[in-house]
Every structure is written in structure tokens, then in C-alpha cells.
Amino acid sequence: MSMNVVERIDDQVKISRVLISVSDKQKLETFIPGLKAANPDIKFFSTGGTYSHIRKILGPEDSSLVQVSEFTGQPETQGGLVKTLDFKIYLGLLTETYNTDHQQDMKRTGAVAIDMVVVNLYPFKETVSSKDVTVENARGNIDIGGPCMIRASAKNFLRVASVVDPEDYEFIVADLEKNGSALSLRRRFALARKAFAHTAEYDRMIANYLAAQSYETVSGCYRF
């Protein structure tokens, strides 16, 4: 398998476009205004309940908030099962600043570089802690798009900040205020390490839960 080796990156990356999709919406009331204060030209991409929550924070006339479906040109599937799994989104997350092929792909598709992903995952642990939870309940609360976004952004810590913990919001805003709305490689790398630990823990929870279920428990959820 041949891979291009990246040799040139930027230490400081200006945070101009942020993709946000969170189950835990605590602290967004201060984080969103903090990001916008650090860079008044910032754009937020969001969907579903997170979009509605941010709209309330920013107000109805604020143009910095964009629906993911409006950006991708693809409506959400019924029930919201597929929202962020889109080529334009992942090109924007994985693109490398000094890779000319990537930049040509961006121009061809109308994608834009996304500089920060703010994601926390469906509450699987809380779901399976319920006394009367079924395997089907648990299955429905396995997050797909969230881990994909976290992993893509964390892999590309060369350019992208992957934010999974609301406790980190305050120091991120402080960094942006201090560094002219930019985050350093040191900070992006620290966030990437935390992001991969987060998805690893999430997958381990799912694996442990499924390992504890019998086939009879699974098949009893469904009609054949």
C-alpha cells in the first residue's frame, strides 16, 4: 500500500470552519460565542438537534451557521440515520494544506477545509445501563457518523482539531484568543490523542456489551 509522506504543515492553523454534532450540549452557550469572538468570520456546520441548539445561541439572523445538508446538497435520510457521512465532509476533514492533488479535489467538488470537529457520541453507556434495555435498543444507539468524524479529524491533526470533551472548550477558546484564532500543532496533537482514546473506550463498551449477550437474547428482539 503506497502512501504519500507529508513533510510540510503549518504549526498554527486558523480555525475558520467548525463541524459540530454533539449529544452532550453542555457549555455550548459559552463555547460557540467564544469561538465567534476569536474569529468573527467563523462558519459552523451542524445538523439535527445540535443545529437547533446553536441556532438558539446565535439567533435567527446569524449567517455563520450552515446546515450540513445545505452544504453537501444531500438531505438527511428519514430518521436522521445518515447526516454527516458525505464525501465533501470527509474531503474537508482529511485534506492536507500543501497537497496539490487534495486542493484540486476540493476545487472540483466544492468542498472546503474543515479546521475543527466538535463531537461527542450517542449515549451508549447510559442506554445499556437501563434495566429494561433490549439488544435492539442498544443497537440503535451505536453511533456511526460520530466516530468516523472523530477519527478522520484526529488522524489529520496535522491541520484539524478533534474536540470530544466539553471540559476542553474553555482552554481552546483561550488558545484562540491568545494566538489570533489559531491552534498550534502541540494542541491539535494533544486533542488527537484524547480523541482516539475516546473512540477506543466507546468501541470497547459496545464490544463488551455484545459479548455478554446470548443469541437467544438477540433473536428474541425480532420477528422472522
C-alpha positions in Angstrom: 0.0 0.0 0.0 1.5 3.3 -1.1 1.0 6.4 1.0 2.2 9.9 0.4 4.5 11.2 3.1 3.6 14.6 4.5 6.7 16.8 5.0 5.2 20.3 5.3 2.5 21.5 7.6 1.6 24.7 9.5 2.2 24.9 13.2 -0.6 27.4 13.8 -3.9 26.7 12.0 -6.6 29.4 11.9 -10.0 28.0 13.0 -12.3 29.2 10.3 -14.8 26.3 9.8 -16.1 24.1 12.6 -18.3 21.0 12.3 -20.3 20.3 15.4 -22.5 17.3 16.3 -22.9 16.6 20.0 -25.2 14.6 22.2 -23.9 16.4 25.3 -24.7 20.1 24.6 -23.4 21.5 27.9 -21.2 24.5 27.7 -22.1 25.3 24.1 -23.7 28.5 25.4 -20.2 29.8 26.1 -18.1 27.8 23.6 -20.0 29.0 20.5 -19.8 32.7 21.3 -16.2 32.2 22.4 -15.3 30.7 19.0 -17.0 33.5 17.2 -15.4 36.2 19.3 -12.0 34.7 18.5 -12.8 34.7 14.7 -15.9 36.8 13.7 -15.8 35.2 10.2 -16.1 31.7 11.5 -18.5 29.2 9.9 -20.3 26.5 11.9 -21.6 23.4 10.1 -24.2 21.3 12.1 -27.3 19.2 11.9 -30.3 17.9 13.8 -30.7 18.8 17.4 -27.2 20.4 17.6 -28.1 22.8 14.7 -31.3 23.8 16.5 -29.4 24.4 19.7 -26.7 26.5 18.1 -29.3 28.5 16.2 -30.9 29.5 19.5 -27.5 30.6 20.8 -26.6 32.6 17.7 -30.0 34.0 16.9 -32.2 33.6 13.9 -30.4 36.2 11.7 -26.9 34.9 12.2 -25.4 33.7 8.9 -22.4 31.9 10.3 -24.4 28.7 11.0 -25.0 26.3 8.0 -27.0 23.1 7.8 -24.8 20.1 6.8 -27.4 19.1 4.2 -27.3 22.6 2.7 -23.5 22.3 2.3 -23.5 18.8 0.9 -26.6 19.1 -1.2 -27.8 15.8 0.3 -30.9 15.8 2.5 -30.8 13.8 5.8 -32.2 10.3 5.5 -35.6 9.7 7.2 -35.0 9.3 10.9 -31.6 11.1 10.6 -29.6 7.8 10.2 -27.3 9.4 7.6 -26.4 13.0 8.2 -22.6 13.6 8.0 -21.4 10.6 6.1 -20.7 12.5 2.9 -17.7 12.8 0.6 -17.5 16.6 0.8 -17.4 16.4 4.6 -14.5 13.8 4.7 -12.5 15.5 2.0 -12.8 18.7 4.1 -11.5 16.8 7.2 -8.7 14.8 5.6 -7.3 17.3 3.1 -3.7 18.4 3.6 -2.8 22.0 3.1 0.2 21.6 0.8 -1.1 18.5 -1.2 -1.9 19.8 -4.6 -4.0 16.8 -5.5 -6.1 17.4 -2.4 -6.6 21.0 -3.3 -7.6 20.1 -6.8 -10.2 17.7 -5.4 -11.5 20.4 -3.2 -12.0 22.8 -6.1 -13.6 20.1 -8.2 -16.1 19.1 -5.6 -16.8 22.4 -4.0 -15.6 21.1 -0.6 -13.9 23.4 1.9 -11.3 22.6 4.5 -12.8 22.0 8.0 -10.5 23.1 10.8 -12.2 21.7 13.9 -14.6 18.9 14.7 -16.6 19.0 17.9 -18.3 15.7 18.5 -19.5 13.6 21.4 -21.2 10.3 20.8 -24.6 8.7 21.3 -25.0 7.8 25.0 -24.5 4.1 24.5 -23.3 3.5 28.1 -26.4 5.2 29.5 -28.6 3.2 27.2 -27.3 -0.2 28.2 -27.3 0.8 31.9 -31.1 0.8 31.8 -32.7 -2.2 33.5 -35.1 -3.0 30.6 -32.8 -2.3 27.7 -33.0 -4.7 24.7 -30.3 -5.6 22.2 -32.3 -3.6 19.7 -32.3 -0.5 21.9 -28.6 -0.9 22.2 -28.0 -1.5 18.5 -29.9 1.7 17.7 -27.7 3.7 19.9 -24.4 2.7 18.3 -23.0 5.9 16.8 -21.5 5.6 13.3 -21.0 9.1 11.9 -19.6 10.5 15.2 -16.7 8.0 15.5 -15.9 8.5 11.8 -15.7 12.3 12.2 -13.6 12.0 15.3 -11.2 9.5 13.7 -10.9 11.5 10.5 -10.2 14.7 12.2 -7.8 13.2 14.8 -5.9 11.3 12.0 -5.4 14.7 10.4 -4.2 16.5 13.5 -1.6 18.0 11.0 -4.4 20.5 10.3 -7.6 19.7 12.2 -8.5 19.9 15.9 -10.7 17.0 17.1 -12.6 18.0 20.2 -14.5 15.3 22.2 -14.7 16.7 25.7 -16.7 19.8 26.8 -14.2 20.3 29.6 -11.7 21.3 26.9 -13.8 24.1 25.5 -12.5 26.8 27.8 -8.8 26.3 27.2 -9.4 26.0 23.4 -11.1 29.4 23.4 -8.2 30.8 25.5 -5.7 29.5 23.0 -7.6 31.0 20.1 -7.8 34.4 21.8 -4.1 34.3 22.5 -3.0 33.1 19.1 -5.1 35.1 16.7 -7.8 32.5 16.3 -5.3 29.7 15.6 -4.4 26.4 17.3 -0.9 25.0 17.5 0.3 21.6 16.4 1.0 20.9 20.1 -2.6 21.5 21.0 -4.0 19.6 18.0 -1.9 16.6 18.7 -3.0 16.5 22.4 -6.6 16.7 21.3 -6.0 13.8 18.8 -4.6 11.6 21.5 -7.6 12.2 23.6 -10.0 11.7 20.7 -8.6 8.2 19.8 -8.7 7.2 23.5 -12.4 8.3 23.5 -13.4 6.2 20.4 -11.4 3.2 21.7 -13.3 3.3 25.0 -16.6 3.7 23.1 -15.9 0.7 20.9 -14.8 -1.4 23.9 -18.1 -0.6 25.6 -20.0 -1.9 22.6 -17.8 -5.0 22.3 -18.2 -5.8 25.9 -22.0 -5.4 25.8 -22.4 -7.6 22.7 -20.1 -10.2 24.1 -22.3 -10.5 27.2 -25.5 -11.2 25.1 -26.7 -14.7 24.1 -28.0 -15.5 20.6 -31.4 -16.2 22.2 -31.4 -12.7 23.7 -30.7 -11.2 20.3 -33.1 -13.3 18.3 -35.9 -12.6 20.8 -36.0 -9.0 19.7 -37.2 -9.7 16.2 -39.8 -11.5 14.2 -38.7 -13.9 11.4 
